[in-house]
Amino acid sequence: MKTRAVLSAIGPDRPGLVAKITDFLLARGGNVEDSRMAVLGGDFAVILLFSVDSAGFETIMRDRERLAAETDLALVLRRTEARAPQDEARLLWQVKAVALDHPGIVHRLSEALAQRGINIVEFESHVAPAPVSGTPVFSMEAAISVPASVRAADLRAALARIGDEECVDIDVRPDA
């Protein structure tokens, strides 16, 4: 029987970290199924889902400090289960937002979604200088899982209010 587990790690960025992590898992029978990786500031961050047999998982758990020492990464490993089916039908939507950067944008948007029982499935944001002025511009994209009971017009109106209050251009639509 296969064990599914999540590995997350963060530490100083340098070439070869992905190769070290995947070599470590592969040598113990692990197979990477899903992953997200990014360099944030000067640090590398990874979260990945892998599968392995029970003996391999025990070996990974036993040897994880060796990987941490070799990579200088802070590691977290834990078993996970397949996601339980939702009681209610859900629809996948996309949210995009752009604004002059200021504190509170992510909080306001995520809070509005949470209040409606909407789960954030994927989320990515960046702050980069505008091409001509160099002014910091915030942009984000998110995939959200919306309960079928949430009316599209209500969701759009709530996000439009936040957009007006925070001076954020927000686009929300069903995933194509």
N, C-alpha and C positions, 0 to 999 in steps of 0.2 A: 504494500500500500504506500502511495506517495504522500509525503508531507509537503504542504505548501507553507512557505515562510517569507517574511519580509526582512530585508536587510536595509538599514539606513546608515549612512556614514557622512561625516563632515570633517574637513581638515584642510591644511594648506594645500593649494593646488600645485600640481606638477605633472609633467607627461608620464604616462604609464600607469596611472592609478586604476583605470578601467581594466587594463590588462591584468594587473595584480589581483583585483577583486574577482574577475571572472575566472582566472586561472585557479585561484583558491577554491571557488565553488566547483568548477569542473573536475578538479583533482579528487573531490570528495563525492562525485556523482551528481552535482547540482546542475540544473538547467534553468537559465534565466528566461522567464516568461514575459515579464513586463518591466519597464524601467523608466525612470526620469532622472536626468543628470544635468547639472549646470554649474558653472563657475559664478559665484556670487562674491563680489569684492575680490579678495585674494584667496578665497576658500572654494574648494570643490565640495559639492553636495550631491549625494546619490540616494535614491530610494528604489529598491527593486524587489520584485516578486520572483521567487524561484521555487522549483519543486525538486525533491530529492527523496530517496527512500529513508526509512526510519534510522537505519544504521548510519547513513551519510549525514543525516541531520545531527545526530549525537556527536559525530566526528567534527562537524562544523562548529557546534557549540563548544566542544572541548578545545579546538584549535583557534578560536576566534581572537584570542589575545595575541597570538603570533601574527595574524593578519594586521591587527591594530598596530603592533610594534613595527612591522615592516613598512606600513603605509603612513604612519603618523595620523591615522584617522580615528575619530571617536565613533565606535560602532554600536548599533542596537540591532539585535536579532530577535525575532519572535515568530512563533507559529501563527498561521492565520487560517481561516476557513473560507470556503466559497461564500460569497455574499448571499444572505437569505433573501428569498423572493419578497418583494414589497406586497403589502396588503392591498394597495391601491395601484391602479395603472399609472404609469409615469411617462412623460414625454421628454425627449432630449431637446434642449434649446441651446442657443449660442448667445452670449452677451459680449459686446465689445464696448469699450469706453476709452475716450481720449480727453485730456484736460491739461491745462497748465498745472504742473505738479504742486500739490499742497497736502498737508496731513489730513487724514480722515476719509479719503475716497474709498479705500478698500473696506474699511470698517462700515461705512454707511451702506455700501452695496451688499456686503455679506450679511449684515444685520437684517436688511430688508428681505433678502432671500430666506434666511433662517426663520423669520417671523411667519413666512408662508409655507414652511415645511419643505422648502426647495433645497436640495442637496447639491453642493458644488462638487462636480466629478473631476474636473481639471481646471486649473487656474494658472495663468501666467501673466506677469506684469513687468513693465520696464519703465525706467526713467532715462530719457536721452535728451541731449540738447537739440533744440529746434535748428533747422539748417541755416537760417540767416542770422537770427538773433542770439542763438545759443541759450535761450530760455529753457529751463528744464520742462519737458513735456512727459506726462504720465500716459501710458497706454496699457490696456489689459485686454485679455481674451479669456473667456471662461465657457466651459461646457457645464450646463446645469441640468439636473433631473427634476422636472416639474410634475407634481401630482396632477392628475387629470382634473381634479376638482378645482384647481386654481384657474380662474378665468384669465385668458390672455389679455383682455382689455384692462383688467385690474392690475396685473403685473406690469404692463407697459405704463399705466398711469402712475403707479408707485415709483417706478424707476425714473420716469420723466420728472416727477416732483424732486427727487434727489438730484437729478441732472440740473434742474433749474436752481436749486438751493446751493449746489456745490460747483456750478459752472462746468459741468461735465457733459460732453456729447456721448449719449448712451444709445446703442442699437441693440435691440433684443428681438430674436426671431427663432422660429422652430428650426432645428437642425435639418439641413437639406440632405 
